[in-house]
Amino acid sequence: MKEAFLNTQTDNTHSLIRIMLVEDDVNFQNALSEAIKVAPDMVLTQVAPTRAQGLQALELPQPDVLLVDLGLPDGSGIDVIRAAHARWPGCAIMVSTAFGDEAHVMRSIESGASGYLLKDSSPHRMVDEIRSLHAGGSPISPLIARQVLMRFRGSDKEVVPVAAASAEPPVERPARAALSEREREVLEFITKGFKAEEIARLMQVSRYTVLSFVRRIYAKLEVNSKAEAIYEARAQGLLDF
């Protein structure tokens, strides 16, 4: 894949998940391109191997999903995420990178990314995660989810002076979200690190039914990602572990 941009749009792409990839690793480009090519519901419309070309590609028609690597040869992919989020508010953005440190994770999310995957996922698994992102989910690698949770927990441990604490009225716990039994079951599986396809097998339903449960859970908890859902569910006492 030597071209700076790959445009494979055809007249029927309006019915497919249109994907743009900002990635400099040729091997990863080719592997993901092949996985997308055999997927019946998606098409790879553009590939940009550098930060500059990624920013330039924002002048093209908006894709449905944007995948961005952070370690580009001429700068950070976070710049592309931030610019794409501002220019394409309807585009779902997901990070695909080798960087798993907290600084990169939080900056990506703050810049507009709705998903964050480490490059230990296979291309075919990433195709499934692209579907999940497009359906309204927020795919996130378990290691990254743990880091986000630890950050939330750390912010909860701020020391409050005794005098100030005694002067303020007690803070009320948020009202518990009214999750159905099936939604609670899905939430528990998510908390244990199961993926949508694994949950579908365990519950004997389709993967898309699971994604529907996930969307309803997010709406009821008023969150946008798995990490936030787990944190909020624990804060509301919806989980027993």
C-alpha positions in Angstrom: 0.0 0.0 0.0 2.4 2.7 -1.3 0.0 5.5 -2.0 -0.5 8.2 0.5 -4.3 7.9 0.0 -6.3 4.9 -1.0 -9.8 5.7 -2.3 -12.0 2.7 -3.0 -15.4 4.4 -2.8 -18.0 3.1 -5.2 -21.6 4.1 -5.8 -22.9 1.6 -3.2 -20.7 2.6 -0.3 -23.5 4.6 1.2 -24.8 1.3 2.6 -21.5 0.2 4.0 -19.4 1.4 7.1 -16.9 3.7 5.5 -13.5 3.6 7.2 -10.5 5.9 7.1 -7.2 4.7 8.5 -4.3 7.0 9.6 -1.5 4.5 10.0 2.2 4.4 9.0 2.9 0.6 9.6 2.6 -0.9 6.2 2.2 -4.4 7.6 -0.7 -3.3 9.8 -2.2 -1.3 6.9 -2.2 -4.4 4.7 -3.5 -6.8 7.3 -6.4 -4.6 8.3 -7.1 -3.7 4.7 -7.5 -7.4 3.8 -9.7 -8.0 6.8 -12.0 -5.1 5.8 -12.0 -6.2 2.2 -13.6 -9.6 3.1 -16.1 -7.9 5.5 -19.5 -7.6 3.7 -20.6 -4.5 5.6 -17.6 -2.1 5.4 -15.2 -0.5 3.0 -11.8 1.2 3.5 -12.1 4.6 1.7 -8.8 6.3 2.6 -5.4 5.5 4.1 -3.1 8.2 5.3 0.4 7.2 6.6 1.4 10.5 8.2 0.0 13.2 10.5 0.1 15.7 7.7 -1.7 13.5 5.2 -4.2 12.6 7.9 -5.0 16.3 8.4 -5.2 16.8 4.6 -7.6 13.9 4.3 -10.1 15.8 6.5 -10.9 17.8 3.3 -12.4 14.5 1.9 -16.0 13.3 2.5 -16.6 12.3 6.1 -16.2 8.5 6.8 -18.3 6.7 9.4 -15.3 5.5 11.4 -11.8 6.9 11.7 -8.9 4.7 13.0 -5.8 6.6 14.1 -2.4 5.5 15.2 -0.8 7.8 17.7 2.9 7.3 16.8 3.1 8.8 13.3 6.5 9.6 11.7 5.8 13.4 11.6 3.9 13.9 14.8 1.1 12.7 17.0 -2.1 11.2 15.8 -3.9 13.1 18.6 -3.7 16.2 16.4 -5.6 14.3 13.8 -8.2 13.1 16.3 -8.7 16.6 17.6 -9.1 18.1 14.2 -11.4 15.3 12.9 -13.6 15.6 16.0 -14.1 19.3 15.3 -14.6 18.9 11.5 -16.5 15.6 11.5 -18.8 15.5 14.6 -20.7 12.6 13.3 -17.6 10.4 12.7 -16.8 7.7 15.3 -13.0 7.9 16.2 -11.0 5.0 17.6 -7.3 4.8 18.5 -5.3 1.8 17.4 -1.8 2.1 18.8 1.0 0.5 20.8 1.0 3.3 23.3 -0.9 2.2 26.5 0.3 4.8 29.0 -2.2 7.0 30.8 -1.1 10.3 29.2 -1.8 9.1 25.7 -5.1 7.4 26.7 -6.5 10.5 28.5 -5.4 12.9 25.8 -6.9 10.8 23.1 -10.3 10.6 24.9 -10.3 14.3 25.7 -9.5 15.0 22.1 -12.6 13.1 20.9 -11.7 9.4 20.6 -14.6 7.0 21.6 -12.5 3.8 21.5 -9.0 2.8 22.3 -7.4 -0.4 21.2 -3.9 -1.7 21.6 -2.3 -3.3 18.6 -2.4 -6.7 20.3 -5.8 -7.3 18.7 -6.0 -9.3 15.4 -7.2 -7.5 12.3 -10.4 -9.6 12.3 -11.1 -8.8 15.9 -10.6 -5.1 15.1 -13.2 -5.4 12.3 -15.6 -6.6 15.0 -14.7 -3.6 17.2 -15.2 -1.3 14.3 -18.8 -2.6 14.0 -19.2 -2.1 17.7 -18.0 1.5 17.5 -20.2 2.2 14.6 -23.2 0.8 16.5 -22.6 3.2 19.4 -20.2 1.2 21.5 -16.9 2.3 22.9 -14.4 -0.5 22.3 -11.5 -0.3 24.8 -8.7 -2.8 25.5 -9.0 -4.3 29.1 -5.6 -2.9 30.1 -6.7 0.6 29.1 -10.0 0.2 30.9 -8.2 -0.7 34.1 -6.0 2.4 33.7 -9.0 4.7 33.3 -10.7 3.1 36.3 -7.6 3.5 38.4 -7.5 7.2 37.4 -11.1 7.6 38.5 -10.4 5.8 41.8 -7.4 8.0 42.4 -9.4 11.2 42.0 -11.9 9.9 44.6 -9.1 9.7 47.2 -8.5 13.4 47.6 -8.1 14.3 51.2 -10.8 16.6 52.6 -10.0 18.6 55.8 -12.1 17.4 58.8 -13.5 20.8 59.6 -14.6 21.4 56.0 -16.1 17.9 55.8 -18.1 18.4 59.0 -19.4 21.8 57.9 -20.9 20.4 54.7 -24.1 18.3 54.5 -23.6 14.7 53.5 -23.5 14.1 49.8 -26.4 12.1 48.5 -25.5 9.0 46.4 -26.8 9.1 42.9 -30.1 7.3 42.3 -29.6 3.8 41.0 -30.3 3.3 37.3 -33.2 1.0 36.6 -31.4 -1.8 34.7 -33.3 -4.9 33.7 -32.0 -8.3 34.7 -30.6 -8.9 31.3 -28.9 -5.5 31.2 -27.3 -6.2 34.6 -26.1 -9.6 33.4 -24.5 -7.9 30.3 -22.9 -5.3 32.6 -21.4 -7.9 34.9 -19.9 -9.7 31.9 -18.5 -6.4 30.6 -16.9 -5.8 34.0 -15.3 -9.2 33.9 -13.7 -8.3 30.6 -15.8 -10.4 28.2 -16.2 -9.2 24.7 -19.6 -8.8 22.9 -19.2 -12.1 20.9 -18.3 -14.0 24.1 -21.2 -12.5 26.0 -23.5 -13.4 23.1 -22.4 -17.1 23.3 -22.8 -17.2 27.1 -26.3 -15.6 26.9 -27.2 -17.5 23.8 -28.2 -14.4 21.9 -26.8 -12.6 18.8 -23.9 -10.2 19.1 -26.1 -7.4 17.9 -28.6 -8.1 20.7 -25.7 -7.7 23.1 -24.7 -4.4 21.5 -28.3 -3.3 21.9 -28.2 -4.1 25.6 -24.9 -2.2 25.9 -26.4 0.9 24.2 -29.3 0.8 26.7 -27.0 0.5 29.6 -24.9 3.5 28.5 -28.1 5.5 28.1 -29.4 4.6 31.5 -26.1 5.2 33.2 -25.6 8.4 31.1 -22.1 7.3 30.1 -20.2 6.9 26.7 -17.7 4.1 27.3 -17.2 0.7 29.0 -14.8 2.3 31.6 -17.4 4.9 32.5 -20.2 2.4 32.7 -18.2 0.2 35.1 -17.2 3.1 37.2 -20.8 4.5 37.4 -22.3 1.1 38.1 -20.0 0.6 41.0 -20.7 4.1 42.3 -24.4 3.3 42.2 -24.0 0.0 43.9 -25.2 -2.0 40.9 -22.3 -4.4 41.0 -21.6 -6.9 43.8 -17.9 -7.1 43.1 
